[in-house]
């Protein structure tokens, strides 16, 4: 069995790391409730990930497996805008697992 190693994700790894997260969440009930149509999911969910976790690449807190089958983006308390509202969140995304760290 292949045991991939976790390595820091760089800006060059961004697209492949986001793609692994998109693949990981494809059967997640809540995410698919938000994006029931596959075309919508593949178009919009990468944008959602960019808003929630894209800053991790700016702060060197993004990681990926050596084979790109998993990725983690921990941005810490981050601010982002959705429809003019400012939100703050901290989230960890790993192979379909989402944990809200703001309550930890």
Number of C-alpha atoms within 10 A of each C-alpha: 3 5 8 13 10 15 14 15 23 16 13 9 16 17 10 16 24 24 19 21 25 18 15 18 20 16 12 12 11 10 13 16 11 11 17 12 10 11 9 12 20 15 11 13 21 17 14 13 17 16 15 24 26 21 20 21 21 12 12 15 18 26 23 26 19 15 14 20 17 23 28 26 28 23 22 18 12 16 15 14 11 9 5 7 8 9 12 12 16 19 19 20 21 21 16 18 12 13 13 11 13 11 7 6
